[in-house]
Amino acid sequence: MTVHRLPLGRGHKPNRPNNLYLAEKITQRERDPELDEILKAIVDRGLSLPTVAERSHVALTTINRWFNKTTRPQNFTLNQVWEALGYETIRRQK
């Protein structure tokens, strides 16, 4: 199991040193590999989860669940986060 330290915004988890939240990333076969790529992009940019949630307009609880419970998130919310991280996504027209 790999543990990533993700900084949270002010006021979250005040009892933890350096105000860090530990997100446990458990690799499972059925888990969407794109979640690992998003987590790496968030950590590489040094962003907090609340910042990503605010920029992407995706609920913080949704993003937290990606790294703890959800195995296959909705493509729309994944694209919202990718765009908030500065990546371009392809959207299909109906």
WORA-V576649 format. One record per residue. PSI is psi in radians with two decimals (* if undefined). Layout:
# WORA-V576649
PSI
PSI
This chain:
# WORA-V576649
2.34
2.35
2.21
2.43
2.07
2.12
2.40
2.88
2.99
2.41
-0.06
2.37
1.02
-0.32
-0.14
2.49
2.46
0.30
0.82
2.58
2.30
2.00
2.00
2.18
1.89
2.04
2.19
2.68
-0.69
-0.07
2.43
2.12
-0.33
-0.47
-0.69
-0.66
-0.71
-0.76
-0.75
-0.73
-0.68
-0.82
-0.76
-0.59
-0.14
0.49
2.67
2.77
-0.72
-0.60
-0.77
-0.74
-0.75
-0.77
-0.58
-0.21
0.56
2.38
2.44
-0.66
-0.62
-0.82
-0.71
-0.72
-0.53
-0.66
-0.03
-0.64
-0.88
2.39
-0.49
1.59
2.88
2.41
-0.65
-0.80
-0.61
-0.80
-0.67
-0.75
-0.75
-0.77
-0.65
-0.46
-0.01
0.19
2.66
2.48
2.75
2.20
2.31
2.43
2.47
*
